[in-house]
Amino acid sequence: MHTLRIIILLLIFHVLLTAQEIYFCNSHTESGNPIDARNTWSIKPWGSFVYILFDNEGKQFETQLNYMFVDRFIDNEYKPFDSKAINIKEGVTWFAYNYKFTQPGKYRVYFVNQNQKELISGTVTIQVESDYLQSRQRTNSLYYDETKIKFCERVIAGKPINTFREMSLGALDSTVHVYLLHKGEIQTPLFVVDVWEKPVRSIEYDKFVESKKYALNPSWDHAFFKYTFKKPGYYKFNIYNQNEVLITTGYLEVVD
């Protein structure tokens, strides 16, 4: 009986030593050890890279072609968000994929091999650097005081067509043209756009949605970009130049 108990303990110990692991880390060593691994990460508003490391604990993978699936937690369940095909070298026992997260939220990441066998899964929470967002919102400049922002159906020959302050999610393929007009040269080669949402029963636009970057000609006095909505709501657009100076702010209601 004593010998059987020892054998069982050794088997459990062996399983623990050879268990597969998934890590979300800042980097990794040449031998596949994760560096700065954690399950909560803060990213820049426009996104940041996080290594997703799959350690097979000394075992070779069955197939060289594997698939990584990323599900995002939406409406109390994980829904498909992204996927990647990953080719690995024959005989390796670990691999890492440098994945760019661009939106805050909770994610489930899992790997499936070429034989449709799920290998491992893990969850990670992505947050946006709050200090970065707060400091950017406080910056302003008199140069852009008279900049006008309009939401419209399209832009033709530098002019906004069919402007509105409310749009239907089912119209225009859920895509709006955001048009800006300044009294002189805009003087920035890109826009950084922060999109905020006003939650139900709230008076503040304090739910960060995402951040985007758009290129433009700095000598122009006008510019526009397209933005696609995923759901109805009340939205605020903070638009900054390359130095994170606030150019203007616009508000739009999106209905069903």
C-alpha positions in Angstrom: 0.0 0.0 0.0 2.8 2.3 0.9 4.6 1.5 -2.4 1.4 2.2 -4.4 1.0 5.6 -2.7 4.5 6.5 -3.7 3.9 5.5 -7.3 0.7 7.6 -7.4 2.5 10.7 -6.0 5.3 10.2 -8.5 2.8 10.1 -11.4 1.1 13.3 -10.2 4.5 15.0 -9.8 5.4 13.9 -13.3 2.2 15.3 -14.7 2.8 18.6 -13.0 6.3 18.9 -14.3 5.1 18.1 -17.9 2.0 20.3 -17.9 1.5 22.6 -20.8 1.6 26.3 -20.1 0.5 29.5 -21.8 2.1 32.8 -20.9 1.3 36.4 -21.7 4.7 38.1 -21.4 6.9 41.1 -22.3 9.6 38.9 -23.8 11.2 35.5 -23.6 14.6 33.8 -23.5 16.1 31.9 -26.3 15.2 28.7 -24.5 11.5 29.7 -24.3 11.3 31.0 -20.7 8.8 33.8 -20.3 10.0 37.2 -19.1 7.6 39.4 -17.1 4.6 37.1 -17.5 1.2 38.3 -16.2 -2.4 38.0 -17.0 -3.3 41.7 -16.9 -1.6 44.2 -19.3 -1.9 47.9 -19.8 -1.5 49.0 -23.4 -1.2 52.3 -25.3 -4.5 53.7 -26.6 -3.5 52.7 -30.2 -2.4 49.2 -29.1 0.7 47.4 -27.8 2.3 44.0 -28.5 2.2 41.2 -25.9 4.0 37.9 -26.5 1.7 34.8 -26.2 4.1 32.0 -25.4 3.0 28.3 -25.6 5.3 26.0 -23.6 4.8 22.3 -24.4 7.1 21.4 -21.5 9.7 19.4 -23.4 7.3 17.6 -25.8 7.4 18.1 -29.5 4.3 19.4 -31.2 2.2 16.9 -33.2 1.9 19.3 -36.2 4.0 22.1 -37.5 0.9 24.1 -38.5 -1.1 25.4 -35.5 -3.8 28.0 -35.1 -4.3 30.6 -32.5 -7.8 31.8 -31.8 -8.6 35.0 -29.8 -12.1 35.4 -28.3 -13.2 38.6 -26.6 -15.6 38.7 -23.7 -18.7 40.5 -24.9 -22.3 40.4 -23.5 -21.3 37.9 -20.8 -19.7 35.4 -23.2 -16.6 34.9 -25.2 -17.1 35.6 -28.9 -14.7 35.1 -31.8 -12.4 38.1 -32.3 -9.3 37.1 -34.2 -7.3 34.1 -35.4 -3.8 33.5 -36.7 -2.1 30.5 -38.4 1.3 29.7 -37.0 4.0 27.6 -38.6 6.6 26.2 -36.3 9.9 24.3 -36.9 9.9 20.6 -36.7 11.0 19.3 -33.3 10.4 22.5 -31.3 8.8 22.3 -27.9 7.6 25.9 -27.5 6.8 28.9 -29.6 5.8 32.5 -29.1 3.6 34.9 -31.1 4.0 38.6 -30.7 0.3 39.7 -30.8 -0.9 43.3 -30.9 -3.8 44.1 -28.6 -5.6 47.2 -29.7 -8.8 47.2 -27.6 -9.4 46.9 -23.9 -11.3 43.9 -22.6 -11.0 40.3 -21.4 -9.7 37.7 -23.9 -9.5 34.0 -24.1 -6.7 32.7 -26.2 -6.5 29.0 -27.3 -4.4 27.0 -29.7 -5.6 24.2 -32.0 -3.3 22.0 -34.1 -3.8 20.9 -37.7 -5.7 17.8 -36.5 -8.4 20.1 -35.0 -7.2 19.2 -31.4 -7.4 22.0 -28.9 -4.1 22.1 -27.1 -4.3 24.8 -24.4 -6.2 28.0 -23.5 -5.6 31.0 -21.2 -7.2 34.3 -20.4 -5.8 37.8 -20.3 -7.2 41.2 -19.3 -6.2 44.2 -21.4 -6.5 47.7 -20.0 -5.6 51.1 -21.5 -3.0 53.2 -19.6 -5.2 55.5 -17.7 -2.5 58.0 -16.8 -1.7 58.4 -20.5 -5.3 59.1 -21.4 -5.8 61.5 -18.5 -2.7 63.6 -19.3 -3.6 63.8 -23.0 -7.1 65.0 -22.3 -5.8 68.0 -20.3 -3.6 69.3 -23.1 -5.1 72.0 -25.4 -3.9 74.8 -27.8 -5.4 78.1 -28.8 -4.2 77.4 -32.4 -7.0 74.9 -32.9 -9.8 76.8 -31.1 -11.8 77.5 -34.3 -11.5 74.0 -35.7 -14.9 72.6 -36.8 -15.9 69.0 -36.7 -18.8 67.5 -38.7 -20.1 64.0 -39.1 -21.4 63.2 -42.6 -22.3 60.6 -45.1 -19.3 61.2 -47.4 -16.7 63.9 -48.4 -16.5 65.0 -52.0 -14.0 67.6 -53.4 -13.1 68.6 -49.8 -16.7 69.2 -48.7 -18.9 67.2 -46.3 -22.1 65.8 -47.8 -25.2 65.2 -45.7 -24.0 66.1 -42.2 -25.8 64.9 -39.1 -25.6 64.5 -35.3 -27.4 61.2 -35.1 -27.0 58.2 -37.4 -28.5 54.7 -37.6 -26.3 51.7 -37.0 -27.9 50.1 -40.1 -27.2 53.0 -42.4 -24.0 53.6 -44.4 -22.7 50.2 -43.3 -22.4 51.6 -39.8 -19.6 53.9 -41.1 -19.4 57.7 -40.6 -17.1 60.2 -42.2 -15.6 62.5 -39.6 -14.7 65.9 -41.3 -12.4 68.6 -39.8 -12.0 72.1 -41.0 -9.4 74.6 -39.7 -8.9 78.3 -40.4 -5.3 77.6 -41.6 -2.9 74.7 -42.0 -3.6 71.8 -39.7 0.1 71.4 -39.1 0.2 67.8 -38.2 1.0 64.7 -40.3 -1.4 62.5 -38.4 -4.4 62.5 -36.1 -4.7 60.4 -32.9 -8.4 59.8 -32.3 -9.7 58.6 -28.9 -13.3 57.3 -29.0 -15.2 57.4 -25.7 -18.7 56.2 -24.9 -21.3 57.4 -22.4 -22.7 54.4 -20.6 -26.4 54.0 -19.8 -27.6 56.1 -16.9 -24.3 58.1 -16.9 -23.7 61.8 -17.6 -20.1 61.4 -18.5 -18.3 60.0 -21.5 -16.0 57.9 -19.4 -15.9 54.5 -21.1 -12.9 54.3 -23.3 -13.6 52.4 -26.6 -10.4 52.6 -28.6 -7.8 54.8 -30.2 -6.9 55.2 -33.9 -4.2 56.9 -35.9 -4.8 58.5 -39.3 -2.3 60.1 -41.7 -2.9 63.4 -43.5 -1.2 66.3 -45.3 -0.1 68.9 -42.7 -0.5 71.8 -45.2 -4.2 71.2 -45.7 -6.8 73.2 -43.8 -9.2 70.2 -43.8 -9.1 66.5 -43.4 -11.4 63.5 -42.8 -11.4 59.9 -41.8 -13.9 57.1 -41.6 -15.0 55.3 -38.5 -17.2 52.2 -38.2 -19.4 51.6 -35.1 -20.1 48.2 -33.7 -23.1 49.1 -31.5 -25.5 52.0 -30.8 -24.7 54.5 -28.1 -23.5 58.0 -27.3 -20.0 58.7 -28.5 -17.3 61.3 -28.1 -14.4 61.8 -30.4 -11.2 63.5 -29.0 -8.9 64.4 -31.9 -5.2 65.2 -31.2 -2.2 66.1 -33.3 1.1 64.2 -33.4 2.2 66.0 -30.2 -1.0 65.0 -28.3 -2.4 68.5 -28.4 -6.2 68.5 -28.5 -7.5 69.8 -31.8 -11.3 69.4 -31.3 -14.0 67.2 -29.8 -17.2 66.0 -31.5 -20.3 64.1 -30.3 -22.5 61.6 -32.1 -25.5 59.5 -31.2 -25.8 56.1 -32.9 -29.2 54.5 -32.8 -30.5 51.1 -33.9 
